Amino acid sequence: MATRGTGDNSERVRHDQWHLNYLQVSEAHTITRGAGVVVAVPDTGVDSHPDLTGNLLTGTNVMPGKDGDGRRDTNSHGTAMAGLIAAHGTTGDVGALGIAPEAKILPIISSAADNRGEADDLAAAVEYATSHHAEVISISSSGTASVRLIRAIKVALAADIVVVAGVGNRPEAISVGYPASEDGVVAVAGIDRTGEHAAISVTGPEVDVAAPAVDIYSTSYGGKYSKGTGTSGATAIVAGAAALIRSKYPNLPAQEVAHRLTATAIDKGPPGRDDEYGYGVIDLVAALTADVPPLGFQTPSVTAPASTAARDSSNDNPTARGLATLGVLLAAGGGYLYWRRRRRGGDPPPRISR
């Protein structure tokens, strides 16, 4: 359900994006800003927000009986995810900033305005992203699988695409949903402002990495901004990180991109991989600069072939309808939308912690 408010908050949103400082995004942007990379966002569509000007490609609507180019969003969820990946703000520090502000967004409407859709609709979106040469697919939804969706995900992985998906949100979900549970997909859990496991985030042996998921500010429809909590935001942030890596290392296979994310992650919780953080919290700078041994020099663990941990050498819930992008609320008068959204064992070699 949703209620509408007013105001754009463009002058304060950058300050409210706490995850930017936490992840040292400004330092990562001195290395790369994601130029040359296309990230597909199958979701509720992406509005043409001022902070995404020039970064939004022509996409599509795969919902049965619907048409359009993906550049319309009556829910806000898809626009929020796109902003976390590729928003560039306006002048100075005004407006929202994404993890990869020079990446391009391929918007695909695969969920209805109520945030729900069928597994086969997501499958059609993944098929479209694959055929249109996306290099990263960011899936901020979780649910049950279908034969077509499983096939579409496997084809995307075989096509050298980095597929990133959220593990799901409590209490609606109690275990990691699909496609995060698929081997080869980077399964993303959430942390809070203190860097600890976010209570809303599902846990499980499929979790690969974690990223900020609480009070995450981004873009919304109608030029507004959003505030959200859930693994949706964490997923989009990790997809942005994958775009940075693909931009810095354009010849690196998707498996190795995912490997860099897990290999350089900052270990949290018990030493090694665990069910809350996976291999740890993503480290953008390390992922772009560390000397990471390739997968061939390591024994893959967890999400083979996409995830294998290495030593860092540098100092939504199943529903009757299939898939859900959980809940949306626009704070009255504040101009911020509130959204919530929604893997495999083995212990890696020890890594740096902080």
C-alpha positions as CSV (number, residue, x, y, z in Angstrom):
1,M,0.0,0.0,0.0
2,A,1.1,3.6,-0.6
3,T,0.3,7.1,0.4
4,R,1.7,10.1,-1.4
5,G,3.6,13.1,-0.1
6,T,5.2,16.2,-1.4
7,G,8.6,17.8,-1.7
8,D,11.7,16.6,-3.6
9,N,14.4,16.8,-0.8
10,S,17.1,17.0,-3.5
11,E,19.4,19.2,-1.4
12,R,19.5,16.8,1.6
13,V,19.2,13.4,0.1
14,R,23.0,13.0,-0.5
15,H,23.7,13.7,3.1
16,D,21.1,11.1,4.0
17,Q,22.8,8.4,1.9
18,W,24.9,7.0,4.8
19,H,25.9,4.0,2.7
20,L,28.0,6.2,0.5
21,N,30.5,7.0,3.2
22,Y,30.3,3.5,4.7
23,L,31.3,1.9,1.5
24,Q,33.9,4.6,0.6
25,V,32.1,5.4,-2.6
26,S,34.0,8.6,-3.3
27,E,37.3,6.8,-3.2
28,A,36.0,4.1,-5.5
29,H,34.8,6.8,-7.9
30,T,38.4,8.0,-8.3
31,I,39.1,4.6,-9.9
32,T,35.9,4.1,-12.0
33,R,32.3,5.3,-12.1
34,G,30.9,2.4,-14.1
35,A,31.2,3.8,-17.7
36,G,30.4,1.4,-20.5
37,V,28.4,-1.1,-18.4
38,V,24.7,-1.8,-18.9
39,V,22.7,-3.0,-15.8
40,A,19.3,-4.5,-16.4
41,V,16.7,-3.7,-13.7
42,P,13.6,-6.0,-14.0
43,D,11.2,-4.4,-11.6
44,T,8.2,-2.0,-11.6
45,G,9.8,0.2,-14.2
46,V,12.1,3.2,-13.9
47,D,10.8,6.8,-14.0
48,S,12.8,9.4,-15.9
49,H,14.2,11.0,-12.8
50,P,16.5,14.1,-13.1
51,D,19.2,12.2,-11.3
52,L,19.1,9.5,-13.9
53,T,19.2,11.8,-17.0
54,G,21.3,10.3,-19.7
55,N,21.6,6.9,-17.9
56,L,18.3,5.4,-18.7
57,L,18.1,3.3,-21.9
58,T,14.9,2.3,-23.7
59,G,13.7,-0.9,-22.2
60,T,10.4,-2.9,-22.3
61,N,7.3,-4.1,-20.5
62,V,7.1,-7.9,-20.4
63,M,3.8,-8.0,-18.4
64,P,1.1,-10.0,-20.3
65,G,-1.0,-7.7,-22.5
66,K,1.1,-4.6,-21.6
67,D,3.4,-2.4,-23.7
68,G,5.8,0.4,-23.1
69,D,9.5,1.0,-22.9
70,G,10.1,0.4,-19.2
71,R,10.5,4.2,-18.5
72,R,7.4,4.5,-16.4
73,D,7.0,3.6,-12.7
74,T,3.8,4.0,-10.7
75,N,5.2,2.2,-7.7
76,S,8.7,3.7,-7.1
77,H,10.5,0.5,-6.3
78,G,12.2,0.1,-9.7
79,T,13.2,3.8,-9.8
80,A,14.7,3.5,-6.3
81,M,16.8,0.4,-7.4
82,A,18.0,2.2,-10.6
83,G,19.0,5.2,-8.5
84,L,21.0,3.1,-6.1
85,I,22.9,1.7,-9.1
86,A,23.4,4.7,-11.4
87,A,22.0,8.0,-10.1
88,H,24.4,10.9,-10.8
89,G,22.7,13.7,-8.9
90,T,22.7,17.2,-10.4
91,T,25.2,19.9,-9.5
92,G,27.6,19.6,-6.6
93,D,26.3,17.3,-3.9
94,V,22.6,17.8,-4.8
95,G,20.5,14.8,-5.5
96,A,21.0,11.1,-5.1
97,L,24.3,9.3,-6.1
98,G,24.5,5.7,-7.2
99,I,27.3,3.3,-6.8
100,A,28.1,3.4,-10.6
101,P,26.8,6.8,-11.8
102,E,28.1,6.4,-15.3
103,A,26.5,3.0,-15.9
104,K,23.4,2.7,-18.1
105,I,20.1,1.3,-16.8
106,L,18.0,-1.1,-19.0
107,P,14.5,-0.8,-17.4
108,I,12.2,-3.8,-17.7
109,I,8.7,-3.8,-16.2
110,S,8.2,-7.3,-14.8
111,S,6.1,-6.5,-11.7
112,A,2.7,-4.9,-11.4
113,A,2.1,-1.7,-9.7
114,D,1.3,-3.6,-6.5
115,N,4.9,-5.0,-6.5
116,R,3.9,-8.5,-7.5
117,G,4.5,-10.6,-10.5
118,E,4.7,-14.1,-11.8
119,A,7.9,-16.1,-12.1
120,D,7.5,-16.4,-15.8
121,D,7.3,-12.6,-16.1
122,L,10.7,-12.3,-14.4
123,A,11.9,-15.0,-16.8
124,A,10.8,-12.9,-19.7
125,A,12.6,-9.9,-18.3
126,V,15.8,-11.9,-17.8
127,E,15.5,-13.3,-21.4
128,Y,15.2,-9.7,-22.6
129,A,18.2,-8.5,-20.6
130,T,20.3,-11.4,-22.0
131,S,19.3,-10.8,-25.6
132,H,20.0,-7.1,-25.2
133,H,23.5,-7.7,-23.9
134,A,23.2,-6.5,-20.3
135,E,26.4,-7.1,-18.4
136,V,24.7,-7.1,-15.0
137,I,21.1,-8.1,-14.0
138,S,19.9,-6.7,-10.7
139,I,17.0,-8.7,-9.3
140,S,15.5,-7.1,-6.2
141,S,12.8,-9.7,-5.8
142,S,12.4,-13.1,-4.3
143,G,10.0,-15.9,-4.5
144,T,9.3,-19.3,-6.2
145,A,10.8,-20.5,-9.4
146,S,9.3,-21.8,-12.6
147,V,10.9,-24.0,-15.3
148,R,11.2,-21.0,-17.6
149,L,12.7,-18.8,-14.9
150,I,15.3,-21.4,-14.0
151,R,16.2,-21.8,-17.6
152,A,16.4,-18.0,-18.1
153,I,18.8,-17.5,-15.1
154,K,21.0,-20.4,-16.3
155,V,21.2,-19.0,-19.8
156,A,22.1,-15.5,-18.5
157,L,24.9,-17.0,-16.4
158,A,26.2,-18.9,-19.4
159,A,26.1,-15.7,-21.4
160,D,28.7,-14.2,-19.1
161,I,26.2,-11.9,-17.2
162,V,26.6,-11.1,-13.5
163,V,23.3,-11.9,-11.9
164,V,22.7,-10.4,-8.5
165,A,19.6,-11.1,-6.4
166,G,18.3,-10.4,-2.9
167,V,17.8,-13.2,-0.4
168,G,14.4,-11.9,0.8
169,N,13.0,-10.1,3.9
170,R,11.7,-11.3,7.2
171,P,9.1,-12.0,8.4
172,E,7.5,-12.5,5.0
173,A,10.2,-14.9,4.0
174,I,11.9,-17.5,6.2
175,S,14.5,-18.9,3.8
176,V,16.4,-17.7,0.7
177,G,14.1,-17.4,-2.3
178,Y,14.7,-17.8,-6.0
179,P,16.7,-16.7,-7.9
180,A,19.2,-15.9,-5.1
181,S,19.2,-19.6,-4.3
182,E,20.4,-20.5,-7.8
183,D,24.1,-21.6,-8.0
184,G,26.0,-18.9,-9.8
185,V,23.8,-16.0,-8.7
186,V,25.3,-13.5,-6.3
187,A,23.0,-13.8,-3.3
188,V,22.8,-10.6,-1.2
189,A,21.9,-10.1,2.5
190,G,21.7,-6.9,4.4
191,I,23.4,-5.0,7.2
192,D,22.3,-2.0,9.3
193,R,23.9,1.4,9.9
194,T,26.3,-0.2,12.5
195,G,27.5,-2.8,10.0
196,E,25.7,-5.6,11.8
197,H,23.3,-8.1,10.3
198,A,20.0,-6.4,9.5
199,A,17.1,-8.0,11.3
200,I,15.0,-7.9,8.2
201,S,17.4,-9.9,6.1
202,V,16.9,-13.6,5.6
203,T,19.8,-15.9,6.5
204,G,20.9,-19.2,4.9
205,P,23.8,-21.2,3.4
206,E,23.1,-19.5,0.1
207,V,24.2,-16.0,1.2
208,D,27.3,-14.8,-0.6
209,V,27.8,-11.1,0.5
210,A,26.1,-8.4,2.5
211,A,25.5,-4.7,1.8
212,P,23.7,-1.8,3.5
213,A,19.9,-2.5,3.7
214,V,18.5,-0.1,6.4
215,D,17.4,3.5,5.9
216,I,18.7,3.6,2.3
217,Y,17.8,6.7,0.4
218,S,17.4,6.8,-3.4
219,T,15.3,8.2,-6.3
220,S,11.6,7.8,-6.7
221,Y,8.9,8.5,-9.3
222,G,7.9,12.1,-10.1
223,G,11.3,13.5,-9.3
224,K,11.0,12.6,-5.6
225,Y,13.3,10.5,-3.4
226,S,12.8,7.3,-1.4
227,K,13.8,5.9,1.9
228,G,13.8,2.1,2.2
229,T,14.8,-0.9,4.3
230,G,15.2,-4.4,2.9
231,T,17.5,-6.6,0.8
232,S,16.2,-4.9,-2.3
233,G,18.5,-1.9,-1.7
234,A,21.4,-4.1,-0.7
235,T,21.0,-6.0,-4.0
236,A,21.0,-2.9,-6.1
237,I,24.1,-1.6,-4.3
238,V,26.0,-4.9,-5.0
239,A,24.8,-4.7,-8.7
240,G,26.4,-1.3,-8.8
241,A,29.6,-2.7,-7.4
242,A,29.6,-5.4,-10.1
243,A,29.2,-2.6,-12.7
244,L,32.2,-0.8,-11.3
245,I,34.3,-4.0,-11.5
246,R,33.1,-4.7,-15.1
247,S,34.0,-1.1,-16.0
248,K,37.5,-1.4,-14.5
249,Y,38.1,-4.9,-15.8
250,P,36.1,-5.1,-19.1
251,N,37.6,-8.4,-20.1
252,L,37.0,-10.1,-16.8
253,P,34.5,-12.9,-17.0
254,A,31.3,-12.7,-14.9
255,Q,32.5,-15.6,-12.7
256,E,35.6,-13.6,-11.8
257,V,33.6,-10.4,-11.2
258,A,31.5,-12.3,-8.6
259,H,34.7,-13.8,-7.3
260,R,36.2,-10.4,-6.7
261,L,33.1,-9.4,-4.7
262,T,33.4,-12.4,-2.4
263,A,37.2,-12.6,-2.2
264,T,37.6,-9.0,-1.1
265,A,34.5,-8.8,1.2
266,I,35.2,-7.8,4.8
267,D,34.7,-10.7,7.0
268,K,31.9,-10.4,9.6
269,G,30.5,-12.7,12.3
270,P,32.3,-16.0,12.8
271,P,35.5,-16.4,10.8
272,G,34.9,-17.4,7.3
273,R,31.6,-17.7,5.4
274,D,28.5,-17.7,7.5
275,D,24.7,-17.6,7.0
276,E,24.2,-14.0,7.9
277,Y,27.0,-12.2,6.0
278,G,28.1,-14.8,3.5
279,Y,31.8,-14.0,2.9
280,G,31.3,-10.6,4.3
281,V,30.3,-7.0,3.6
282,I,31.4,-5.7,0.1
283,D,34.5,-3.6,-0.1
284,L,34.3,-1.4,-3.2
285,V,37.9,-0.2,-3.2
286,A,39.4,-3.6,-2.5
287,A,37.2,-5.2,-5.2
288,L,38.7,-2.6,-7.7
289,T,42.3,-2.7,-6.5
290,A,43.2,-6.0,-4.7
291,D,45.4,-8.6,-6.3
292,V,42.8,-11.4,-6.4
293,P,44.0,-14.9,-7.5
294,P,41.7,-16.2,-10.3
295,L,39.3,-18.9,-9.6
296,G,41.5,-21.5,-11.2
297,F,44.0,-21.1,-8.4
298,Q,41.4,-21.8,-5.7
299,T,38.9,-24.5,-4.8
300,P,35.4,-23.0,-5.5
301,S,33.0,-22.9,-2.5
302,V,29.5,-21.8,-2.0
303,T,28.1,-20.4,-5.2
304,A,30.2,-22.3,-7.7
305,P,31.1,-21.1,-10.2
306,A,30.3,-17.5,-9.3
307,S,31.6,-17.3,-5.8
308,T,34.9,-18.4,-4.3
309,A,36.6,-16.7,-1.4
310,A,40.3,-15.7,-1.4
311,R,42.7,-13.9,0.9
312,D,42.6,-10.2,0.3
313,S,46.1,-9.1,-0.4
314,S,45.5,-5.4,0.1
315,N,45.6,-3.2,3.4
316,D,10.6,-12.0,-1.2
317,N,9.1,-14.2,0.0
318,P,7.3,-17.1,-1.9
319,T,3.8,-16.1,-2.7
320,A,0.8,-17.7,-4.5
321,R,1.6,-15.4,-7.4
322,G,5.3,-16.4,-7.5
323,L,7.4,-13.3,-6.8
324,A,7.0,-10.2,-4.6
325,T,8.9,-6.9,-4.1
326,L,7.7,-6.3,-0.6
327,G,5.8,-3.2,0.5
328,V,5.9,0.5,-0.4
329,L,5.0,3.5,1.7
330,L,5.5,7.2,0.9
331,A,6.0,9.3,4.0
332,A,3.4,12.0,4.0
333,G,4.9,15.4,3.4
334,G,8.4,14.1,3.4
335,G,8.8,13.2,-0.2
336,Y,10.6,10.0,0.7
337,L,9.2,6.6,-0.3
338,Y,9.6,3.7,2.1
339,W,10.3,0.4,0.4
340,R,11.1,-3.1,1.7
341,R,12.2,-6.0,-0.3
342,R,13.1,-8.7,-0.3
343,R,22.7,-19.6,-0.4
344,R,25.6,-22.8,0.0
345,G,28.3,-24.0,2.5
346,G,32.0,-24.3,2.8
347,D,34.6,-22.2,4.6
348,P,36.9,-20.0,2.6
349,P,40.5,-19.1,3.5
350,P,40.7,-16.3,6.1
351,R,40.5,-12.7,5.0
352,I,41.0,-9.3,6.4
353,S,38.4,-8.1,8.9
354,R,37.5,-4.6,10.0
